[in-house]
Amino acid sequence: MSVSKPPPPPSTTHLAIPPSSTSTPSSTASTASSPLAMPHSTGPPPPSPVKISMQEHFAINVCPGPILPIPQISDFFPRFHDYPCTPPPPREKKILKEETFNGETGGGYKDGERRLDIDGDREEAIDSDDDDTYLGTLEFTLLFDQENNCLHCTIHKAKGLKAMDSNGLADPYVKLHLLPGASKANKLRTKTLKNTLNPVWNETLMYHGITAADMTTKTLRLCVCDMDRLGRNEFIGEVRVALKKLKEGENKRYNMGLERIAQNKEANNQIVEQGTVVAEEERGRILVSLCYNTEKGCLLVGIIRCAHLAAMDSNGYSDPFVKINLQPDMGKKSKYKTSVKKKTLNPEFNEEFSYEVTLDQLAKKTLEISVWDYDLGMSNDFIGGVELGITANGQRLRHWFDCLKNKGKKVEYWHTLTQQGAPSGDKPD
């Protein structure tokens, strides 16, 4: 007895629709009796799948908000188009709805009470990067000692600095400048503290040769930077203090927030307009002491230090030394020279020289003081000089008179170096 297999059903792409519950028994029986019966085609066709672009596909999974068009490179270069095209508007950040407080919008404040402050803060948050809104604070103390012409700057600590390194920390230090005329001559800096956002320095830095006139025109700039051994040091933030607000002998403590201050065109113009004054100050200053010893019958000249000297070398520094000469020429005994201080614009000498001369002769003489930059095997560069004597004027004449009047007493004065009376040249040493 042979059993015949029914032929396989024809392949179809449609799925069989199950019979409805309202079908009659006759139709059900006929369907069951014929296994090759085709499904009914009276129902609606299945819905076609929704087609979306790849961009929309990824945007739906990533972006919770509306899909924004991605600007193409050609939108910013109209010449790639066959027709004139304007670049697309910048993408604006959505402003979240204000949180409710006690059932009211706007934080529970009355209408118009704090609306301006909220709007201002919101605009600042949108325009600036969130990481730059808070850079930290710097705590320091300033003291002006007019008697010694010194400005004492004590850097105490910083708090909550912005993280600059990949480990979430920073290697901060503080750098000080006097404006206008910021240069290496008036730059001071603290030590660097490793891996901290709350450094404590308690370090005192001192500016020498600061007069009362400087306190009315100068501004102290304190910059906090992050040291990077492999790359360039990074700027974190800065604060500025007008020294005219600091009273003499007042030990004033500051706690200021760091800012990113952009240079002002007006400030630059003021510096350019005062170019003549700045150029004279950039030559530097020198602290000289004079004392006439009546017992030994000699003049003692002390070269104590220089400050804010002009840079003469390509590395931004100088190798300064000081020459003194008592005119009219008294021979080799009238010329002296200090030691050379390498790579500095604020050298400290503390050297003293003696001239054997009577008080009557001294009143007719002139003391020439000149500062030079030492160059090995070449002519030394003249930085600046000053003349003290009966033919001088201003503070230089006052210094000379105080020396002759107060015999046996050491008189110290700061003098500004100028290029007047500069020697024609100097032989290599």
C-alpha positions as CSV (number, residue, x, y, z in Angstrom):
1,M,0.0,0.0,0.0
2,S,1.5,3.3,-1.1
3,V,0.8,6.6,0.5
4,S,1.0,9.7,-1.7
5,K,2.5,12.8,-0.1
6,P,0.6,16.0,-0.7
7,P,2.6,18.6,-2.8
8,P,4.3,21.3,-0.8
9,P,2.4,24.6,-0.5
10,P,3.4,27.3,-2.9
11,S,5.8,29.9,-1.5
12,T,4.3,33.2,-0.6
13,T,5.5,36.4,1.0
14,H,2.2,37.0,2.8
15,L,1.3,35.6,6.1
16,A,-1.9,33.6,6.5
17,I,-4.7,35.6,8.2
18,P,-6.5,33.4,10.8
19,P,-10.2,33.1,10.2
20,S,-12.5,35.4,12.0
21,S,-14.7,34.2,14.8
22,T,-17.8,35.1,12.8
23,S,-17.2,32.7,10.0
24,T,-19.9,30.0,9.3
25,P,-19.4,26.3,10.0
26,S,-19.6,25.5,6.3
27,S,-16.7,27.8,5.5
28,T,-14.7,26.4,8.3
29,A,-15.3,22.9,7.2
30,S,-14.4,23.7,3.6
31,T,-11.2,25.3,4.8
32,A,-10.2,22.4,6.9
33,S,-11.0,19.9,4.2
34,S,-8.8,21.6,1.6
35,P,-5.2,22.0,3.0
36,L,-4.1,23.8,-0.1
37,A,-6.7,26.6,0.3
38,M,-5.3,30.0,-0.2
39,P,-5.7,32.7,2.4
40,H,-8.4,35.3,2.0
41,S,-7.3,38.5,0.3
42,T,-10.2,40.6,1.4
43,G,-8.3,42.1,4.5
44,P,-6.1,45.3,4.3
45,P,-2.4,44.8,3.3
46,P,0.1,44.9,6.2
47,P,1.6,48.4,6.9
48,S,4.9,49.1,5.3
49,P,7.9,49.7,7.7
50,V,8.8,53.4,8.6
51,K,11.9,54.5,6.7
52,I,14.2,56.9,8.6
53,S,17.6,58.2,7.7
54,M,20.8,57.1,9.4
55,Q,21.2,60.6,10.9
56,E,17.7,60.4,12.5
57,H,18.4,56.8,13.7
58,F,21.4,57.9,15.7
59,A,19.9,61.1,16.9
60,I,16.9,59.3,18.3
61,N,19.1,57.1,20.5
62,V,21.4,59.9,21.6
63,C,19.6,63.2,21.6
64,P,16.6,63.5,23.9
65,G,15.6,66.8,22.3
66,P,14.6,67.8,18.7
67,I,16.9,66.8,15.9
68,L,18.9,69.8,14.6
69,P,20.4,69.9,11.2
70,I,24.1,69.4,11.0
71,P,25.8,72.3,9.1
72,Q,27.8,71.2,6.1
73,I,31.3,72.5,5.3
74,S,29.8,74.0,2.1
75,D,27.5,76.2,4.1
76,F,30.4,78.2,5.4
77,F,32.0,78.6,1.9
78,P,29.4,80.1,-0.5
79,R,31.8,79.8,-3.4
80,F,31.1,76.0,-3.5
81,H,27.5,76.7,-4.4
82,D,26.1,77.6,-7.8
83,Y,23.9,80.2,-6.1
84,P,24.5,82.7,-3.3
85,C,24.1,81.2,0.1
86,T,24.3,82.6,3.6
87,P,25.8,80.5,6.4
88,P,23.3,78.8,8.7
89,P,22.5,80.6,12.0
90,P,24.5,79.4,15.0
91,R,23.0,76.6,17.1
92,E,21.4,78.1,20.2
93,K,21.3,76.3,23.5
94,K,17.9,75.6,24.9
95,I,17.0,77.4,28.1
96,L,15.4,75.1,30.6
97,K,12.2,76.2,32.3
98,E,12.8,77.9,35.6
99,E,12.4,75.7,38.6
100,T,9.3,76.1,40.7
101,F,9.6,77.2,44.3
102,N,6.6,77.1,46.6
103,G,4.4,76.5,43.6
104,E,5.6,79.6,41.7
105,T,7.9,80.0,38.8
106,G,11.0,82.1,39.0
107,G,12.2,80.8,42.3
108,G,9.4,82.3,44.4
109,Y,10.3,85.9,43.7
110,K,7.9,88.5,42.8
111,D,7.6,89.7,39.2
112,G,10.4,92.1,38.4
113,E,12.2,91.7,41.7
114,R,15.1,89.5,40.5
115,R,14.3,89.1,36.9
116,L,17.2,91.2,35.6
117,D,19.7,89.3,37.7
118,I,18.4,85.9,36.6
119,D,18.4,86.9,32.9
120,G,21.9,88.4,33.2
121,D,23.3,85.2,34.8
122,R,21.6,83.1,32.2
123,E,23.1,85.1,29.3
124,E,26.6,84.9,30.8
125,A,26.3,81.1,31.3
126,I,25.2,80.7,27.6
127,D,28.0,82.8,26.2
128,S,30.8,81.5,28.3
129,D,32.0,78.0,28.9
130,D,30.8,76.3,32.0
131,D,34.3,75.4,33.0
132,D,35.5,79.0,32.9
133,T,32.7,80.4,35.1
134,Y,34.7,79.8,38.3
135,L,38.5,79.9,38.3
136,G,39.2,80.1,42.1
137,T,40.2,82.8,44.6
138,L,43.6,84.3,45.6
139,E,44.5,85.6,49.0
140,F,47.4,88.0,49.4
141,T,48.7,91.0,51.5
142,L,50.3,94.3,50.3
143,L,52.5,96.7,52.3
144,F,54.2,99.8,51.0
145,D,57.3,100.9,52.9
146,Q,58.0,104.4,51.7
147,E,61.1,104.9,53.9
148,N,62.9,102.0,52.1
149,N,61.0,102.4,48.8
150,C,59.8,98.8,48.9
151,L,56.5,97.1,48.1
152,H,56.0,93.9,50.1
153,C,53.7,91.3,48.4
154,T,52.8,88.3,50.6
155,I,51.1,85.5,48.7
156,H,49.1,83.5,51.2
157,K,47.0,80.9,49.4
158,A,44.6,80.1,46.6
159,K,41.4,78.2,46.9
160,G,39.2,76.2,44.4
161,L,41.5,76.6,41.4
162,K,40.4,75.3,38.1
163,A,41.8,71.8,37.2
164,M,44.3,72.0,34.4
165,D,45.9,68.6,34.3
166,S,44.5,65.2,33.2
167,N,44.5,64.0,36.8
168,G,42.0,66.7,37.8
169,L,44.6,68.8,39.6
170,A,47.1,71.5,38.8
171,D,50.7,72.7,39.6
172,P,50.1,76.3,40.4
173,Y,52.4,79.3,40.9
174,V,51.8,83.0,41.1
175,K,53.5,85.5,38.8
176,L,53.6,89.3,39.6
177,H,53.9,92.2,37.2
178,L,53.9,96.0,37.6
179,L,51.8,97.8,34.9
180,P,52.3,99.7,32.7
181,G,55.6,98.5,31.3
182,A,55.4,94.8,32.2
183,S,58.7,93.1,31.4
184,K,61.1,90.6,32.9
185,A,62.6,93.5,34.9
186,N,59.6,93.8,37.2
187,K,58.4,90.1,37.1
188,L,58.4,88.1,40.3
189,R,57.1,84.6,40.9
190,T,56.5,82.2,43.7
191,K,57.5,78.6,44.0
192,T,55.4,75.9,42.3
193,L,53.3,73.6,44.3
194,K,52.5,70.2,42.8
195,N,49.1,68.4,42.4
196,T,46.8,70.7,44.3
197,L,43.8,73.0,43.7
198,N,44.2,74.7,47.1
199,P,47.8,75.8,47.3
200,V,49.3,77.5,50.4
201,W,52.5,79.5,49.7
202,N,52.9,82.1,52.5
203,E,55.7,83.6,50.5
204,T,56.8,87.3,50.5
205,L,58.0,88.9,47.3
206,M,59.5,92.4,47.3
207,Y,59.8,95.2,44.8
208,H,62.7,97.6,45.3
209,G,62.9,101.1,44.1
210,I,59.2,101.9,44.3
211,T,58.5,105.6,45.0
212,A,55.4,107.4,46.1
213,A,55.0,108.6,42.5
214,D,54.9,105.0,41.3
215,M,52.2,104.1,43.8
216,T,49.9,106.7,42.1
217,T,50.4,105.4,38.5
218,K,51.2,101.7,38.8
219,T,48.9,98.6,38.9
220,L,49.9,95.3,40.4
221,R,48.9,92.3,38.3
222,L,48.9,88.8,39.9
223,C,48.6,85.9,37.6
224,V,48.0,82.3,38.7
225,C,49.4,79.8,36.2
226,D,49.8,76.0,35.9
227,M,53.3,74.8,35.3
228,D,53.7,72.1,32.6
229,R,57.2,70.6,32.1
230,L,56.5,69.1,28.7
231,G,54.6,72.0,27.2
232,R,53.8,75.6,27.7
233,N,52.6,76.8,31.1
234,E,48.9,77.4,31.2
235,F,47.2,80.6,32.4
236,I,44.4,80.0,35.0
237,G,43.3,83.5,36.0
238,E,44.5,86.9,37.3
239,V,43.6,89.8,39.6
240,R,44.7,93.5,39.4
241,V,45.1,96.0,42.2
242,A,45.6,99.7,41.7
243,L,48.4,100.7,44.0
244,K,47.0,104.2,44.5
245,K,44.4,102.7,46.8
246,L,47.1,101.4,49.1
247,K,48.0,103.8,51.9
248,E,51.6,104.2,53.2
249,G,52.4,101.7,56.0
250,E,49.0,99.9,55.6
251,N,49.2,96.2,55.7
252,K,46.1,95.4,53.6
253,R,44.8,91.9,53.0
254,Y,42.9,91.0,49.8
255,N,40.8,88.0,48.9
256,M,39.8,88.3,45.3
257,G,38.3,86.0,42.7
258,L,40.4,85.2,39.6
259,E,39.3,86.5,36.2
260,R,40.2,86.2,32.6
261,I,40.8,89.9,31.8
262,A,41.2,90.8,28.2
263,Q,43.6,93.6,27.3
264,N,41.7,96.9,26.7
265,K,42.5,99.0,23.6
266,E,42.1,102.1,25.8
267,A,44.7,100.8,28.2
268,N,47.1,100.0,25.4
269,N,46.6,103.6,24.1
270,Q,47.5,105.0,27.4
271,I,50.7,103.0,27.5
272,V,51.6,104.2,24.1
273,E,50.9,107.8,25.0
274,Q,53.1,107.5,28.1
275,G,55.9,106.0,26.0
276,T,58.4,108.6,26.9
277,V,58.0,108.1,30.6
278,V,58.0,104.3,30.3
279,A,61.1,104.4,28.1
280,E,63.0,106.3,30.8
281,E,61.9,103.9,33.5
282,E,62.8,100.9,31.4
283,R,66.5,101.9,31.7
284,G,66.3,101.0,35.4
285,R,67.1,102.4,38.8
286,I,70.0,102.3,41.1
287,L,70.3,102.6,44.9
288,V,73.4,104.5,45.9
289,S,74.7,105.5,49.4
290,L,77.1,108.4,50.1
291,C,79.0,109.1,53.3
292,Y,81.9,111.5,53.9
293,N,84.2,110.2,56.7
294,T,85.8,113.1,58.4
295,E,88.3,111.0,60.4
296,K,89.8,109.4,57.3
297,G,89.1,112.3,55.0
298,C,87.5,110.2,52.3
299,L,84.2,109.7,50.5
300,L,82.6,106.3,50.8
301,V,80.4,105.4,47.8
302,G,78.2,102.3,48.2
303,I,76.6,100.6,45.2
304,I,73.8,98.6,46.9
305,R,71.5,97.3,44.1
306,C,69.7,98.0,40.8
307,A,66.1,97.4,39.9
308,H,64.1,97.1,36.6
309,L,67.2,97.3,34.4
310,A,66.7,97.2,30.6
311,A,67.3,93.8,29.0
312,M,70.3,93.9,26.6
313,D,70.8,90.3,25.8
314,S,68.8,88.1,23.4
315,N,67.6,85.9,26.4
316,G,65.7,88.9,27.8
317,Y,68.2,89.5,30.6
318,S,71.5,91.4,31.2
319,D,74.8,90.7,32.9
320,P,75.1,94.0,34.7
321,F,78.0,95.7,36.5
322,V,78.5,99.3,37.7
323,K,81.3,101.7,37.0
324,I,81.9,104.8,39.1
325,N,84.2,107.7,38.3
326,L,85.0,110.9,40.3
327,Q,85.5,113.9,38.0
328,P,87.6,115.9,37.3
329,D,89.8,112.9,36.7
330,M,92.1,111.9,39.6
331,G,93.9,109.2,37.7
332,K,93.4,105.4,38.1
333,K,92.3,105.9,41.7
334,S,89.2,107.7,40.6
335,K,87.7,104.7,38.6
336,Y,86.1,101.7,40.2
337,K,84.0,98.8,39.0
338,T,81.8,96.3,40.7
339,S,81.6,92.6,40.1
340,V,79.4,91.2,37.2
341,K,76.0,89.7,38.1
342,K,74.9,87.1,35.6
343,K,71.5,86.9,33.9
344,T,69.5,89.3,36.1
345,L,67.7,92.6,35.8
346,N,67.6,93.2,39.5
347,P,71.2,92.7,40.7
348,E,72.3,93.2,44.3
349,F,75.9,94.3,44.7
350,N,76.4,95.7,48.3
351,E,79.9,96.9,47.4
352,E,81.6,100.0,48.8
353,F,84.5,102.2,47.4
354,S,86.6,104.9,48.9
355,Y,87.9,108.2,47.5
356,E,90.6,110.1,49.4
357,V,89.5,113.8,48.9
358,T,89.1,116.8,51.1
359,L,85.7,118.2,51.8
360,D,86.5,121.5,49.9
361,Q,87.6,119.6,46.8
362,L,84.6,117.3,47.0
363,A,82.2,120.2,46.7
364,K,83.6,120.9,43.2
365,K,83.6,117.4,41.9
366,T,81.1,115.2,40.1
367,L,80.4,111.6,40.7
368,E,79.6,109.6,37.5
369,I,77.8,106.3,37.9
370,S,77.1,104.1,34.9
371,V,75.6,100.6,34.6
372,W,76.8,98.3,31.8
373,D,75.9,94.9,30.4
374,Y,79.0,92.6,30.2
375,D,79.6,90.8,26.9
376,L,82.5,88.4,26.6
377,G,85.0,89.3,23.9
378,M,82.8,92.2,22.7
379,S,82.1,95.8,23.6
380,N,80.0,96.1,26.7
381,D,76.6,97.6,26.3
382,F,75.7,100.8,28.1
383,I,72.4,100.5,30.0
384,G,72.1,103.8,31.8
385,G,73.8,106.3,34.0
386,V,73.4,109.1,36.6
387,E,75.6,112.1,37.7
388,L,75.7,113.4,41.2
389,G,77.3,116.7,42.0
390,I,77.0,120.5,42.2
391,T,75.9,120.7,38.6
392,A,73.1,118.2,39.0
393,N,69.5,119.0,39.7
394,G,66.5,117.6,41.4
395,Q,66.9,114.5,43.6
396,R,70.5,114.0,42.5
397,L,71.5,117.5,43.7
398,R,69.7,116.9,47.0
399,H,71.5,113.6,47.5
400,W,74.9,115.4,47.0
401,F,74.0,118.3,49.4
402,D,72.8,115.8,52.1
403,C,76.1,114.0,51.9
404,L,78.1,117.2,52.4
405,K,75.8,118.5,55.1
406,N,75.5,115.3,57.2
407,K,79.2,114.3,57.7
408,G,79.8,110.8,58.9
409,K,76.2,109.8,58.1
410,K,75.3,107.3,55.3
411,V,72.7,108.8,53.0
412,E,70.8,106.4,50.5
413,Y,68.8,107.5,47.5
414,W,67.2,105.8,44.5
415,H,68.1,107.4,41.2
416,T,66.6,106.8,37.7
417,L,69.1,105.8,35.1
418,T,69.1,107.8,31.9
419,Q,71.0,107.8,28.6
420,Q,72.2,111.4,29.0
421,G,76.0,111.6,29.2
422,A,76.5,108.1,28.0
423,P,80.1,107.2,27.2
424,S,81.0,106.7,23.5
425,G,82.0,103.1,24.1
426,D,83.8,100.6,26.4
427,K,86.6,98.3,25.7
428,P,86.1,94.6,26.3
429,D,87.4,93.4,29.6
